[in-house]
Amino acid sequence: MTELVIIGGGPAGMSAAIAAYENGIRDILILERDERLGGILQQCIHNGFGLHRFGEELTGPEYAWRYEERVRELSIPFKLNTMVLDISEDKVITAANPTDGIFRIQAKAVILAMGCRERSRGALNISGTRPAGVYSAGTAQKLVNMKGFMPGKKVVILGSGDIGLIMARRMSLEGAEVKAVCELMPYSGGLARNIEQCLNDFNIPLLLSHTVVKIHGKKRVEGVTIAKVDDKGKPIEETRQFIECDTLLLSVGLIPENELTKSAGIDINKITNGASVTQSRETSIPGVFACGNVLHVHDLVDYVSEEAEIAGKNAALYINGELKNEVDIPIDTDGKVRYTVPQRITEKKDTKVFFRVANVYENAEIKVYSGDEVIFKTRKPKVAPGEMQCITLKEQQLENAEKLSIGLEVL
């Protein structure tokens, strides 16, 4: 029996482990499938991490090392090169690595921190051949930053998520010509600062409401045909244009790595594709918690660490028999607000609620209703899908709540 097993040794897993340790748990084991701790941050060599947590700009590896150093200081054990194969409903974990072979661990509590993966070309149904030169943006990032390989010299990027924007700058700095960043939606999916620093500063055009409709080339990409799309996302034939390039990078969304979550029978939220959780980050299986990008995709790693600390602290409370589930208050949304995390409140205490909106709204008022009564409201000059929002509901505001709804009004 191991008191707490954490699956994933990225920023979420390490933050959760440290928080659990600082709340009295000593029997902790981190299982990480990569050859080192740190997760995706190892390949994110640009700065901009840690402004909220540390008050300074760090690179991805520097941010990860802050937590890895603490894990090592506390002597929290971890197994690398370890793939978790299964989690049962009674919290038996089956895993494998080259040293131990296949092994099982009975855990008292489990924290899921497996991160997320990129959506592939196969999910996009782009017509054309299958030549070399089509990469996900994350794969290209690893090739350039960790392997020292350049994917190509003339680049088109499909999708304006943060990884795509950052890779537009990275490829430019390495001497490639980035012809355009095409975005299907009428707004960018990335942070405003990344649009400014990664595109505008390098004079890279951002083509909103555009997509790639065909890939040209047999052995190697020779170019792509792009087109403007209508309000239903369908390409407009007369707007087609050919762009010569040897590389197409796809930055078309991230998906929580939730196969283990699903196989364990945990309830999944249809919007986030992550587990449905309470404010303690506990899933539908008691004693199994989730945090970080496996729960919902974050834009700032600082929020990942904050959320993981919530999961780690509450896992410690669960192990000690002190986790309170006194009420069950669901949180609904109005459509303009796409989703919230958490989805349920089980203890009437100060609670941070993270959420994303469905479109770009200016001069927006966020309201939280308990029945017909407004218990919280705040104004935002601008909200966008690419930037996660956060509000804090106070204990006294939840005192008489039975069901909550979060909505948005444009003033």
Secondary structure, 3 states (H helix, E strand, C coil): CEEEEEECCCHHHHHHHHHHHHCCCCCEEEECCCCCCCHHHHHCCCCCECCCCCCCCECHHHHHHHHHHHHHHCCCCEECCCEEEEECCCCEEEEEECCCEEEEEEEEEEEECCCEEECCHHHCCCEECCCECEEEHHHHHHHHHHHCCCCCCEEEEECCCHHHHHHHHHHHHCCCEEEEEEECCCCCCCCHHHHHHHHHHHCCCEEECEEEEEEECCCECCEEEEEEECCCCCECHHHCEEEECCEEEECCCEEECCHHHHHCCCCECCCCCCECCECCCECCCCCEEECHHHCCCCCCHHHHHHHHHHHHHHHHHHHCCCCCCCCCEEEEECCCEEEEECCEECCCCCEEEEEEECCCEEEEEEEEEECCEEEEEEEEEEECCCCCEEEEECHHHHCCCCCEEEEEEEC
